[in-house]
Amino acid sequence: MNIPGFICETARGAGEIVRQHYGHVKTRRLKSDRGDFVTEVDLESESYIIKRIREEFPEDNIISEEAGRLRDIEEGYTWIIDPLDGTRNYAIGIPFFSVSIALTRDGRAEHGAVYDPIHDELFFASRGWGATMNGERIRVSTEPDLEDAVITVAWVRKKVERTQFMGYVEHLSHRTSYFRRLGSAALATAYVAAGRFDAFIQGGLNPWDVAAGIVLVEEAGGLATDLTGRPIDLTRPETDILAANPALHNRLLSEVIRRL
């Protein structure tokens, strides 16, 4: 089985499920935290992805947002999936959400796809082969200056120290006013890979929020680390991300994050 082809086909298939139901959500229920909920479309998309993986790669582990960890193994190949990233946007009719699928080996993302079904944009990368959007090569931006950078800063309530991230916003506000916060971490990371956003900073994320985006950004010439500048550990249940082109990544670390 051709893994890149399988991932792209599966992401598009799940995205079609999401697209068909857009504007017609029937049910939504709260999960563990207030404000965090799931719809029937999340579950249908997830079921489709998991079924396809189990049919083609029955020995692999799967970690998904709704189903959790499906096999108790730590080594080898693990699929990390988010069947609908940006559920709140989706449920209230904001067309910014995505399907995210990554294949990791021993905790490192090797392949990743983020699919925006509304705009039919498929972002894909394989380790060592570059990153693409609908088959065309993409690269991170070349913007080195905070003053002109378009930056998205976000955090997940109850999972991070809110004042820490408000401090980042306050500090950056003296340098730039070009902030965006759009509600899908996977798609925001893909936008960094494509050079649409110059940088993305978020805390309180889960592996399925960033696994595909990490390989996308890195293969597009950027850096994707945690907020200490170290590689993101996808085996941890929660993480932070700083994704940007190399020059801006270094400036954000030294001039913003490490100063607070």
C-alpha positions in Angstrom: 0.0 0.0 0.0 1.3 3.4 -1.0 1.2 5.3 2.3 1.0 8.9 1.0 -1.7 7.9 -1.4 -3.6 6.1 1.3 -3.4 9.1 3.7 -4.5 11.6 1.1 -7.4 9.5 -0.1 -8.5 8.8 3.5 -8.3 12.5 4.4 -10.4 13.4 1.4 -12.9 10.7 2.1 -13.4 11.9 5.7 -13.5 15.5 4.5 -16.4 14.6 2.1 -18.3 13.3 5.1 -17.7 16.5 7.0 -18.6 18.7 4.0 -21.8 16.9 3.3 -23.1 17.5 6.8 -21.9 21.1 7.0 -24.8 23.3 8.1 -26.9 20.3 9.2 -25.4 19.3 12.6 -28.1 17.3 14.4 -26.5 16.5 17.8 -23.7 17.8 19.9 -22.7 16.8 23.4 -20.3 18.1 26.0 -17.0 16.2 26.6 -14.8 16.5 29.7 -14.5 20.3 29.7 -17.3 22.9 29.5 -17.2 24.3 26.0 -15.5 21.2 24.5 -18.1 19.2 22.6 -18.4 16.5 19.9 -21.0 16.1 17.1 -22.3 13.1 15.2 -20.1 14.2 12.3 -16.9 13.9 14.4 -17.9 10.4 15.2 -18.8 9.4 11.6 -15.6 10.9 10.2 -13.6 9.1 12.9 -15.3 5.8 12.2 -14.5 6.1 8.5 -10.8 6.8 9.1 -10.3 4.1 11.7 -12.1 1.5 9.6 -9.8 2.3 6.6 -6.6 2.1 8.8 -7.6 -1.2 10.4 -8.3 -2.7 7.0 -5.0 -1.7 5.5 -2.7 -1.6 8.5 -4.2 -3.9 11.2 -1.0 -4.1 13.3 -0.6 -0.3 13.7 -1.7 1.6 16.8 -4.3 4.4 16.4 -4.8 7.5 18.6 -7.8 9.6 17.9 -9.4 12.5 19.6 -12.8 10.8 20.3 -11.8 7.1 20.5 -8.5 7.6 22.4 -5.7 5.1 22.2 -6.9 1.9 20.5 -4.0 -0.4 21.2 -1.6 -0.4 24.2 1.7 -0.2 22.3 4.4 2.5 22.5 6.8 1.6 19.7 6.4 1.2 15.9 3.8 2.9 13.8 1.0 5.0 15.3 -1.7 6.8 13.4 -2.7 10.1 15.2 -6.0 11.5 13.8 -8.4 14.3 14.4 -11.6 13.6 12.4 -12.8 17.1 12.7 -10.5 19.8 14.1 -12.4 22.9 14.8 -15.7 21.4 15.9 -17.1 24.6 17.4 -16.5 26.5 14.1 -18.1 23.6 12.2 -21.2 23.5 14.5 -21.9 27.2 14.3 -21.2 27.6 10.6 -17.7 29.1 10.5 -15.9 27.6 7.5 -12.5 27.0 9.1 -12.0 23.4 10.2 -10.2 20.4 8.9 -9.4 16.7 9.0 -6.0 15.8 10.3 -4.2 12.5 9.8 -0.6 11.7 10.8 1.5 8.5 10.8 4.3 8.5 13.4 7.1 6.0 13.9 8.5 5.7 17.4 6.9 9.0 18.4 8.1 11.0 15.3 5.7 12.2 12.7 6.7 10.7 9.3 3.7 11.6 7.1 0.9 14.1 7.7 -2.2 15.5 5.9 -4.5 18.3 6.8 -7.6 18.6 4.6 -9.9 21.6 4.4 -13.0 20.2 2.8 -14.8 23.5 2.3 -12.0 25.1 0.2 -10.8 21.7 -1.1 -7.2 22.3 0.1 -5.2 19.2 0.9 -1.9 19.9 2.7 0.4 16.9 2.7 4.0 16.1 3.7 6.3 13.1 4.0 9.5 13.2 5.9 12.3 14.0 3.4 10.0 14.7 0.5 8.8 18.3 1.1 5.3 19.7 1.7 2.5 20.4 -0.8 -0.9 21.8 -1.1 -3.0 20.1 -3.8 0.2 18.7 -5.2 2.0 22.1 -5.5 5.1 22.6 -3.4 4.7 25.0 -0.4 7.2 26.9 1.7 7.0 28.8 5.0 7.2 32.6 4.7 10.4 34.5 4.6 9.2 37.3 7.0 11.9 37.9 9.6 10.4 40.9 11.4 7.9 40.8 14.2 6.6 44.2 13.1 5.2 42.8 9.9 4.5 39.2 10.9 1.0 37.7 10.9 0.8 35.7 14.1 -1.8 33.5 15.6 -1.7 33.1 19.4 -4.1 30.8 21.2 -4.5 28.6 24.3 -6.9 26.0 25.6 -8.8 27.1 28.7 -8.0 25.1 31.9 -4.9 23.5 30.3 -2.5 26.4 30.4 -1.7 29.4 32.5 -3.8 32.0 30.8 -1.7 34.9 32.0 1.3 33.4 30.3 -0.3 33.6 26.9 -1.9 37.0 27.6 1.6 38.1 28.3 2.8 36.9 24.9 -0.1 38.9 23.3 0.7 42.0 25.4 4.4 41.8 24.5 3.8 41.3 20.8 1.1 44.0 20.7 3.9 46.6 21.0 5.5 45.1 17.9 2.6 44.0 15.6 -1.2 44.1 15.5 -1.5 41.4 12.9 -3.1 38.7 15.1 -5.4 35.9 14.0 -7.1 33.3 16.0 -9.2 31.1 13.8 -10.1 27.9 15.8 -8.4 24.9 14.1 -4.9 24.2 15.3 -4.2 21.7 12.5 -5.3 24.1 9.8 -3.4 27.0 11.4 -0.2 25.0 11.4 -0.8 24.1 7.7 -1.2 27.8 7.0 2.3 28.4 8.5 3.6 25.7 6.2 2.0 27.4 3.3 3.4 30.9 4.2 -0.1 32.3 5.0 0.6 32.7 8.7 4.1 33.7 9.7 3.9 32.1 13.1 1.6 30.0 15.3 1.8 29.9 19.1 -0.6 27.7 21.1 -0.7 25.9 24.4 -2.8 23.1 25.9 -2.9 21.1 22.7 -3.2 17.3 22.2 -1.1 15.2 19.9 -3.9 15.0 17.3 -4.0 18.8 17.1 -0.4 19.1 15.8 1.0 15.7 14.7 0.3 16.3 11.0 1.2 20.0 11.2 4.7 19.3 12.6 5.8 17.4 9.5 4.1 19.9 7.2 6.0 22.9 8.8 9.3 21.1 8.9 9.1 19.9 5.4 8.1 23.4 4.2 11.4 24.7 5.7 10.1 25.9 9.0 10.6 25.0 12.7 7.9 23.4 14.9 8.9 23.0 18.6 7.5 23.3 22.0 7.8 26.6 23.8 11.2 25.7 25.2 12.5 25.2 21.7 12.7 21.5 22.0 11.1 18.9 19.7 7.5 18.3 20.4 6.9 15.0 22.2 3.9 13.4 20.6 3.8 10.7 23.3 2.7 13.3 25.9 -1.0 13.9 26.4 -0.6 17.7 26.2 1.9 20.0 24.5 2.6 23.5 23.3 3.7 24.6 19.8 5.7 27.4 18.3 5.7 27.1 14.5 7.4 29.6 12.2 10.1 30.2 9.6 13.6 29.8 11.2 14.4 33.5 11.6 11.0 34.4 13.1 11.0 31.3 15.3 14.3 32.3 16.9 13.1 35.8 17.4 9.9 34.7 19.1 11.8 32.4 21.4 14.4 35.0 22.4 12.4 38.2 22.3 9.0 37.1 23.5 8.7 33.7 25.1 11.9 33.5 27.1 11.4 37.1 28.3 8.2 36.2 30.2 
